[in-house]
Amino acid sequence: MTDTVLVINSGSSSIKYQLVDPAAGTALASGLVERIGEPAGRVVHKQGAQTTERETAVADHGEGLRIVTSLFDEVGPSLAEANVVAVGHRVVMGGRYYDGPVRVDEDVLATIERLSPLAPLHNPANLTGIRVARELFPDVPHVAVFDTAFFRNLPDDAATYALDREVAEQYSVRRYGAHGTSHQYVSTRAAEILGRDLAELRTVVLHLGNGASASAVKGGHAVDTSMGLTPLEGLVMGTRTGDIDPAVVFHLARNAGMSIDEIDDLFNKRSGLKGLTGVNDLRELHDLVAAGDSAARVGLDVYTHRLRKYIGAYAAVMGGLDVLAFTAGVGENDDVVRADAVRGLEFLGVQIDPELNAGRMKEAKVISPAGARVAVLVVPTNEELAIARQALAQL
């Protein structure tokens, strides 16, 4: 009988889940519980071509996961008959403690909780999901897979901020990165697609969604990444600033009378593309650009300028570039962003074929011209499959 892994990604007000066959690399079912704790919640459960959708209030994560298990019983596939050998959990912040998946026990739960100040929007929700799932599935092992694990062993020169050493050490200030599961999966998958040895490749991965990050992967190991102590640093994102002069905080506090909490909200929720253009959906942004909106044009240019800047920087860090891979919602679906991101990088050997680049990509595809020095690919990410395989390997 085939082993399966139930993968759970518990957010602050949502639960994403998949029942995965790690050997076949397929999802037997998937779904989403959203607007948890709000008056009107929503549950979507997919099995094959069948989609079951319900509007219902979901009081908390416990009720949400109970609804999920009832849908497996009602719609299928039956978890009792699916030979679930593990439950894999996405956890954002593993700090310096974890460089790979780990079986959950009380010590692991305590560490995840202790790291919550470094990921206050994510770790508490991840922790809630794990605790509820352990109650619902007490007879199978639970495995935590950390977003930061792939970047745990970054070189010191990439991970260290030029901050007073004692302060940095006391308050655990360093570069932790995020989206590591995606970056690891995509860099490995790109090598497989090209039929090349991962150990010989210098790869830049651009994970472009509402949250966005870049990584430099040399020989299969991460040597740099754009997100830092928190997911705020780096690329321009849907609502986050990305890189910004830290003195802007002092300036706004002193001259605008803004509190730390207000600046935090500004940088994380009211900036990025939304702050520049009024929208954080790239489809809407392209419509505004086409309509002649000058602010939208500038916002898109700022967004793609930052991408080119990181591609060039990471090529320098690795001493060259062999592979550039786009992934996640924007990276997989926005051919305009992909084209703009590589504009002017011919001197690095980076080119794309306009015909190969056109449209959305549901499957992995090479979009660089034949014989190009740098292979440019679109590689759909599959974090759930990566989590399922890591959970199974941990057992």
Buried (B, 14 or more C-beta within 10 A) or exposed (E): EEBBBBBBBBBBBBBBBBBBBBEEEEBBBBBBBBBBBEEEBBBBBBBEEEEEEEEEEBEEBBBBBBBBBEBBEEBBBEBEEBEBBBBBBBBBBBBEBBBEBBEBEEEBBEBBEBBBEBBEEBBBBBBBBBBBBBEBBEEBBBBBBBBBBBBBEBEEEBBBEEEEEEEBEEEBBBBBBBBBBBBBBBBBBBBEBBEBEBEEBBBBBBBBBBBBBBBBBBEBBBBBBBBBBBBBBBBBBBBBBBBBEEEEBEEBBEEEEBEEEBBBEBBBBEBBBBBBBBBBBBEBBBEBBEEEBEEBBEBBEBBBBBBBEBBBBBBEBBEEBBBBBBBBBBBBBBBBBBBBBBEEBEEBBBBBBEEBBEEEBEEBBBBBEEEBEBBBBBBBBBBBBBBBBBBBEBE
